[in-house]
Structures are given as structure tokens and as C-alpha cells.
Amino acid sequence: MAFVKSVKSGRDGRTRIIEGALRRFAQDGVSATTLASLREESGVSVGSFYHHFASKEHVYGVLYAETLAMYHEAFLEEIRRHENARDGIEAIVALHMSWCGRHPERARLLISERPPRREEPGGTEVHDARRAFFRQVSDWWRPHMKDGVLQPVHPTMCYVLWLGPAQEMCRLWFASAHQPTPEEIVGLGEAAWQSLRQPDAQER
């Protein structure tokens, strides 16, 4: 019985640290957040913190990798629902906006913070996850490209054209400078389609 309680408490401690870090990073940014403030926010002891994480950077790496995995899962689930190229392009823009609205603290992390480098905690996981993600997006993209519907675009340029404007809208949203309307979100999707389709593409 004591063993079960100990295991449960350990899990709860790790969860509290992650949740507290998410709040603190979203409020103050990663660079301005101190280890002491992370412990204070999560309400765990020094010993409990170091039982789960070696440093603030370790917490950040785990949190970033976890958040990226959540976003990738939602993105891929949505894109696979669409066989039509235009529907898929526009649906992902809508998905991006709705996901950011449902998870604003996690979205701020992905939009505003630098991802961990490969040699940093979480960096290898993030690097590998991105490679796998781009392969799966390419699997959806490639048939449409061969059919003359979507352009052959480098992944970086694809991201910029597809979601760059939506990212900027989210920055304004999170800064309380502008609340995106449904009509504007539709417009962002249409703009992404026009940027990524081949000039003479038929909608397929």
C-alpha cells in the first residue's frame, strides 16, 4: 500500500512540475524563469524536483517535446481526413488556429520559444519527431504534387507559406492585440491554398 502511494505521489510531482513550468514559461518566458520560481509554481520540494528533472533546461526540453508531439498528432489526424488538396490545406490552417485557441500556453511555447538544440535536453526527441512528421506530411503532399495540384516546396518554405500568416495572427491574438474572426480564419486558409497550389491546378 505504501509503495502504491509512493508511486502515485511521484507521478503527481512530475505532473505538477510540468504544469507549473507551462504556466511560468507562458507568463515570463523561458529565459526569465528561474529554477526557484519553477519549484515555487509547482509546489514541490527541492528533492522532489531533482528526483524528476536535472535542471530548468531539462523541464523545458521535456515540455517542448511533449507539446510538439501533441501538435503533430492533431495535425496528422486532420490532414489524413482530407483526400482533396485544397480541403487539406485549408483544414490545417483552421486546425492550427483552433489548437492554439484550446492550448494557448503550449502554443506560446511553440511560437515564441527556440526549440531545444540537439545537444540540449529534449533536442534529440524534437529533431527525430520533426523528421518523422515531415515524412508523413510529405506522404500526403506527394500525390497532389505529382497530379499537378500542389507545388514542389522545401519543407521550410512550405511551413512559411502554409502557416506563417496564421502564426502571426496567433501572435497578435496572444498579445491581446486582435481577436481573429471566423471569416479571417477562412481567409487565412484561402491565402495558404493560393500560395501553395500550382498556377494551373485543378481542385482535386
N, C-alpha and C positions, 0 to 999 in steps of 0.2 A: 504493500500500500504506500509506504513512504517512497519507494522507488518510482511508482507511477506519478506521485505528486511532484517529485523532483524533476522528472522528465517534462511534465506539463509546465512547471514553472520556468524551465529552461527555454521551452518554445515560446512562452509568453514574453520572456525577457528579450529574446531576439526580435520578436514581432514589435514590441514596444520601442526598441531602438530604431528599427526601420521606419516605423510610423512617425516617431518623433523626428528623425532625420529628414523625412519627407517634408514635414511641416516647417522645420527650421531652414532647410535649404531653399524652399519655395519663398520663405519670408525674407531671409537675409542673403541668400546666395551661398554657394559652397565655400568660396574663399573667405568670406567674413564669418562663417560659422566656426566656432571653437569646439574642441573636444568637450570642454566643461559644459558648454551650452547644450551639446547633444545629450550628455548624461542627465542634465537637469530637465530637458524636454521629455526624455523617455522615462525618467523617474527610476533609473536603475543605479545600483552601486557601481563603484569603480571595478570591483572584482567581477561583477556580472557583465559589465561592458566588455572587459578584456577576455572573458570566457568566450564571447561570441565574435568579437572583432579586434583586430590588432591596432587599428587607427581610424581616424576620421576618413582617410582616403579609402580604407577597406570598406567602410559603410557605404561610401559614395559609389564605389565600384560595383558592389552587390546591388545597390538600389538602382543604379543606371541600367545594369544588365537585366534586372528583373523588369524594369519599366519598358525597356526596348523590346523584350520578349512579349510582353502584353500587347504592345502596339503592333508588332509584326503579326501576331496571331490574329488580331482583329482585321488587319489589312488583308492578309491572305485569305481568311474566311470570306471576306466581302468580295475580293476580286474573282474568286473561284465561282461565285454565284452568277457571273456575267460572261456569256459567250460573245455578246456584241461588244465591239471595241469601244464605241462611244459610251455605251451604258457603263462599262467598266471604268473608264477614265473619269467620268462624271461622278459615279458612285463612290469612288475612292476619295475624291475631294469632299463630298458630303460626309463620308465616314471619318475623315481626318478632323473635320470641324466638330462633329458630334462627339468623337472620342476625346478631343481636347476639352470640350464642354463638360463631359462626365468626369474627367480626371484632370482638373486644372493644375494641381500641384505636380503631378507626374509629367504633364505636358510642358510645364515651365522648365522642368529639368531637361527634357529632350531639346527644347527650343533654345533655351538660354545658356546652358552649360556645355562646356567642352567635354566630349566623351573621353573616358579613360584611355590613355595610350596603352599599347600592347604590353609594355613592361610594368604598368601600374596595375593595382588590384582591379579585377574585373575586365581588364583590357583584352585579354585573350578571348574571353567569352563573348565580348561585344564584337570583336573582329570576326570571329567564327560565325556568330549569329548573323552578322551583316552579309557575309559571303553566301551563307545558305539562303538568306532572304532574297538577295538579288538573283540567285539562280532560279528560285521559284517564281519570282516576278517575270524573269526572262522567259520561263517556260510558258507563261500566259501570253507574253508580248510577242514572241517569235512568230507564231502562226499568223497573227494580224499583220506583222511586218512583211512576211512572205506574200500575203494576199494583197499587199499594196495599200493597206489601210493606215498603219502606224509607221512613223519614221524609224529608221535605224539610229538610235540615240545612245550615246555613252551614259552609263548609269548616273553619273553626277549631273549631267545636263538634263537627263530625264527627270530627276528629282526636282531640279530647279524649275523646269517648265511646268511640271505636273503640280507640285505642292508649294513652290516658293511663294506665290501670291497668297495662298491660304495660310502659310506660316506667318507672313507679315500681318494678315488680318488678325491672327491669333495674338500676335504681339500687342497690337492696338487694343484688342479685347481684354487681355490680361492687365494692361496698363490703365484700364477703365477709360480709354480714350474713345472707343467706339464699340457699340454692340452690333455684331453682324446680323442682318436680317435674312430671312429665308430666301428672299429674292437675290440678295447679294451672294449667298452661298451657291445658288443655282448659277449665277453669273460667273463665279469663280470656276465652276465645273465646265461651263461652256468655253471659257477662255483657255482652260487646260486642254480641252479637246482640240480647239483651233490651233494651239501651239504644237501639238504632238501628232496630229493626223498628217498624212501625206497630202500634198496640194490637190491631187485629183481623186482622193479617196472616196469611194462609195461607202456609205454607212453599212457595215456588216458586223 
